[in-house]
Amino acid sequence: MSHVVLLTAHDRAVLSLAFSPGSQILASGSEDGIIFLWDLATRLQLVQLLGHNLAVINFLFPPDGLVLAFGFDEKMLPINDPDPYKPGAV
C-alpha cells in the first residue's frame, strides 16, 4: 500500500527534488531560491535555506550522504551536512 503525502512550504513552483542515501531526507528547491530539507519519517521540515534569489535547479547527494550540493544559475554550492541534528550541520 502506498501513501501520498503533501509537503507544503514553497510559494513558487518546485523545480528540483533529491532523496538522501537511504531516503531519510528529501531536499526540495523552487523558483524563489528557497531550499527545504524534509525528514521523511516525521514529514517535518528540518531546515529552510535562504540567501539567494535564483531558482534552484539541481541537487546532488553523494553516496555517503555527507554533502548536499545544489545548483542555480550554472553554479554548484556545497552544504557540509544535510543532517541538522549533527554538530556543525547546516
C-alpha positions in Angstrom: 0.0 0.0 0.0 1.5 3.4 -1.0 0.8 6.7 0.6 0.8 10.1 -0.9 2.0 12.9 1.4 1.7 16.6 0.6 4.7 18.6 2.0 3.8 22.3 1.8 6.2 25.2 2.2 7.2 26.6 -1.2 5.3 29.6 -2.5 6.5 29.1 -6.1 6.9 26.1 -8.4 9.2 23.3 -7.1 11.9 22.7 -9.8 14.1 20.1 -8.1 13.9 17.2 -5.6 16.5 14.8 -4.3 16.5 12.0 -1.8 19.4 11.4 0.5 21.1 8.0 0.5 18.7 5.8 2.5 15.8 8.1 1.6 15.6 9.7 5.1 15.8 13.3 3.9 14.2 15.0 0.9 15.6 18.2 -0.4 13.3 20.5 -2.4 14.1 23.6 -4.3 11.9 26.2 -6.0 11.8 29.1 -8.4 12.1 31.5 -5.5 15.5 30.2 -4.5 14.4 28.6 -1.2 15.6 25.1 -0.3 13.8 22.9 2.2 15.1 19.7 3.8 12.4 17.3 5.0 12.5 14.4 7.4 10.5 11.8 5.6 9.9 9.7 8.6 8.2 12.5 10.5 7.2 14.6 7.5 8.6 17.6 9.2 10.6 20.4 7.7 14.2 20.2 9.1 15.8 23.3 7.5 14.9 26.2 5.4 17.9 27.6 3.4 17.8 31.2 2.2 20.3 33.6 0.9 20.0 33.8 -2.9 17.2 34.9 -5.3 17.9 32.5 -8.2 15.8 29.4 -8.9 17.2 26.2 -7.5 17.5 23.8 -10.5 19.5 20.9 -9.3 20.5 18.8 -6.2 23.1 16.2 -5.6 23.5 13.9 -2.5 26.7 11.8 -3.0 26.6 8.1 -1.9 28.0 8.9 1.6 25.2 11.5 2.1 27.6 13.9 3.9 27.4 16.8 1.5 24.4 18.3 -0.3 25.2 20.3 -3.4 22.6 22.5 -5.1 22.8 24.3 -8.4 21.4 27.6 -9.6 22.5 29.8 -12.4 25.0 27.2 -13.6 26.8 27.2 -10.2 27.0 24.5 -7.5 27.3 25.3 -3.8 28.1 22.6 -1.2 26.4 22.4 2.1 28.5 20.5 4.5 26.0 18.3 6.3 22.3 17.8 5.4 21.6 16.3 8.9 20.7 19.3 11.1 20.8 17.2 14.2 24.6 16.6 13.9 27.0 19.1 15.4 28.2 21.7 12.8 25.3 21.0 10.5 23.6 23.4 8.1 
